[in-house]
Amino acid sequence: MGQVAGTPPTHEAFWAVAWATLGWRVGTKDVLLEDLTVRHGTTLQVQTTGAMQPRWDKQLVFQQLAHSTSSGAAPIPVQHQPTMPALLKRMWRVKCGNHIKESYWRLVLDGIPTAARRRATTESCWCGVSGADRAHNFWHCPVAQRVVAEMDSELTAAAALTGRQHTPLVTTDVWLARPPGGVLPWLWRLSCMVAIAAMDMGRRMACKLQMGRVQHSSAAIGEKAGRAAMARLWDLFAEAASGRRLPSGQVLQEAQPFLSWDAAGGVWVPKRATGA
Ligand SMILES: [Zn+2]
């Protein structure tokens, strides 16, 4: 590093060396910090070494929370529930940018600084709920519900084209990415990760407005955060489609939510314009 012994390296000098040398053992390969992908991260998570045990527990807690938040849904027998490692493997296989997957990854591992996680039990969400947890920020909060309503509306429209009827979504449909009838499984997995990222954007926007110097009414915060979440949702769909990495829609049997297949151009196109 060219540092004199005893002199601490600068921040930049430290990271220049750290990026190139820090890493993990993933399976039988060494992966450097700078090359770590979500897929590698998952492999790390599912490695059943003693050190990884807490991750397993977190995945189980997440799965149980998803089920307990799904009021009105028929419970799924344990043997028919996909295991979290199997589900996560399928999620990470979706061909989209890692930033689309990141919020979902954090949600599963309880890595989102919700009031509950920060043990800020008296802190109120803009909507009035104290000590908001994952179930609140990623399902019950009106900002999250606006994203769910958009998903329900897209599914209702797609189902109507094929004479199906759409049953309103419950938490497990989104958190555990259970595709509704007629929806391509990879498209549903993408949709769930995009939706969670959009909810996260709404949550962050609401926090920012609540903490800012300018006072906003709850209604104004809800409206602005909801709009930010909606813009994020459609922006991410547009981005995922524009990369031309998604599987072809050539053999499509049924209408799909969010994206439609443009056979002439050989591309998926978002059903709504992007941006707020
Ligand atoms: Zn709320």
Residues whose N, C-alpha, C, O or C-beta is under 5 A from the ligand:
A	BS01	ZN	C125 W126 C127 C141 P142
